[in-house]
Amino acid sequence: MARTKDGTGIEDAYRLVSDVLEGAVRETLAEPGPEPARFAVRQLTSVDDELPDEATPPGWSLAFLVLADWYDAARTALADDDGRADRALGWVSEHLGRRFAARARYTVAPLVDPANARETSLYVEALGEDFLPTMVWTVAGLVAEYPGRAAGDDRIWPRALADDARTAS
């Protein structure tokens, strides 16, 4: 994707990745299971397979950035609810299964406290291909447990809030 001086190419890529991940969240909500998130992540990271091992994977990196932005927006919007991560994980456990909630628990630190966000990176290798899907499952849990946060908007609310914050700056 060509990049212009004003960063339009980056914004287009960010929007495309957001669309794919939002679709995975919506599919997870409609028919709970791990596969919509896994499929979306495979789509987004397929470009990474062609790069040398030492290269920064652009698909994975951009997907992580989008999901981290959604976590940040949700954490900010739900700052008055200390149980936000537990509620999201509870939804994952109830609708996807305890095994998937256990995996997702490793990636909720940024949702609880941004100071602990680096802790999440310790689990990238351990969770392997499920690292990014766990974040998608957690976002689905947030959307299910806290409906209507961005009333009148077709986007899921963590995305809507993150997009609005990003474009306002």
C-alpha positions in Angstrom: 0.0 0.0 0.0 1.4 3.3 -1.0 2.0 5.8 1.7 1.4 9.5 1.2 3.0 12.3 3.2 -0.2 12.7 5.3 -0.3 9.0 6.2 -3.4 8.1 4.3 -2.0 4.7 3.4 -1.5 3.9 7.1 -5.0 5.0 7.9 -6.5 2.9 5.1 -4.6 -0.1 6.4 -5.7 0.6 10.0 -9.3 0.9 8.9 -9.1 -2.4 6.9 -7.6 -4.3 9.8 -10.3 -2.7 12.1 -13.0 -3.9 9.7 -11.7 -7.5 9.7 -11.3 -7.6 13.4 -14.7 -6.0 14.0 -16.2 -8.6 11.7 -14.6 -11.3 13.9 -16.0 -9.8 17.0 -19.5 -9.6 15.5 -19.3 -13.3 14.3 -18.1 -14.4 17.7 -21.1 -12.6 19.3 -23.5 -14.1 16.8 -22.2 -17.7 16.9 -19.8 -18.0 19.9 -16.7 -19.9 19.2 -12.9 -19.4 18.7 -12.8 -19.7 14.9 -14.0 -16.3 13.7 -11.2 -14.6 15.6 -8.6 -17.2 14.5 -9.7 -17.0 10.9 -9.5 -13.1 10.9 -6.0 -13.2 12.4 -4.9 -15.8 9.8 -6.2 -13.4 7.1 -4.4 -10.4 8.6 -1.1 -12.1 9.3 -0.8 -14.1 6.0 1.4 -11.3 4.6 3.8 -11.9 7.5 4.6 -15.5 6.3 6.5 -14.2 3.3 9.0 -12.1 5.5 12.2 -13.2 7.0 12.0 -14.4 10.6 13.8 -11.4 11.9 11.5 -8.9 10.2 8.8 -7.1 12.1 5.5 -8.7 11.0 3.3 -5.9 9.7 0.0 -7.8 9.7 0.5 -9.0 13.3 1.8 -5.6 14.4 -1.1 -3.7 13.0 -3.7 -6.1 14.3 -2.1 -5.9 17.8 -2.1 -2.1 17.6 -5.8 -2.0 16.6 -6.8 -4.4 19.4 -4.6 -2.5 21.9 -6.4 0.7 21.0 -9.8 -0.9 21.5 -8.6 -2.2 24.9 -7.5 1.3 25.8 -10.8 2.8 24.7 -12.7 0.2 26.7 -10.5 0.7 29.8 -11.1 4.4 29.7 -14.8 4.2 29.1 -15.2 1.6 31.9 -12.8 3.2 34.3 -15.5 3.2 37.0 -15.9 -0.6 36.8 -13.0 -2.5 38.3 -14.6 -5.8 37.2 -14.5 -5.0 33.5 -11.9 -7.7 32.7 -13.6 -10.3 34.8 -16.9 -9.6 33.2 -15.5 -9.9 29.7 -13.6 -13.1 30.7 -16.8 -14.5 32.3 -18.6 -14.0 28.9 -15.7 -15.8 27.1 -15.9 -18.7 29.6 -19.7 -19.0 29.4 -19.9 -18.7 25.6 -16.6 -20.1 24.3 -15.5 -22.3 27.2 -13.2 -22.2 30.2 -10.1 -23.1 28.2 -10.5 -20.1 26.0 -11.2 -17.8 29.0 -8.0 -19.1 30.6 -6.0 -18.2 27.5 -7.7 -14.8 27.3 -6.8 -14.1 30.9 -3.1 -13.7 29.8 -3.9 -10.8 27.6 -6.3 -8.7 29.8 -3.6 -6.8 31.7 -3.8 -3.6 29.5 -7.6 -3.6 30.0 -7.0 -3.5 33.8 -4.0 -1.2 34.1 -1.9 0.2 31.3 1.1 0.2 33.6 1.0 -3.6 33.3 0.5 -3.7 29.6 4.1 -5.0 29.0 3.3 -8.1 31.0 1.1 -9.2 28.1 4.1 -9.5 25.8 5.5 -12.3 28.0 2.7 -14.5 26.7 3.1 -14.0 22.9 5.1 -17.2 22.4 3.2 -19.2 25.0 -0.2 -18.4 23.4 1.2 -18.6 19.8 -1.4 -18.3 17.2 -4.1 -17.7 19.8 -2.5 -14.5 21.2 -4.4 -12.1 19.0 -7.6 -14.2 19.0 -7.7 -14.0 22.8 -7.9 -10.2 22.5 -10.8 -10.5 20.0 -12.6 -12.9 22.3 -12.2 -10.4 25.2 -13.5 -7.5 23.1 -16.5 -9.6 22.2 -17.0 -10.2 25.9 -16.8 -6.4 26.5 -19.3 -5.7 23.8 -21.7 -8.3 25.1 -21.4 -7.3 28.8 -21.5 -3.6 28.2 -24.0 -3.0 25.3 -24.9 0.4 23.9 -21.7 2.4 24.8 -21.6 4.1 21.4 -25.4 4.5 20.8 -26.3 5.4 17.2 -23.1 4.0 15.8 -22.8 0.9 13.6 -19.3 0.2 14.8 -18.8 -1.9 17.9 -18.3 0.5 20.8 -14.6 -0.1 21.6 -13.7 0.5 18.0 -16.0 3.6 17.8 -14.4 5.1 20.8 -10.9 4.3 19.7 -11.5 5.6 16.2 -13.0 8.8 17.6 -10.0 9.3 19.9 -7.5 8.6 17.2 -9.1 11.0 14.7 -9.6 13.7 17.3 -5.9 14.0 18.0 
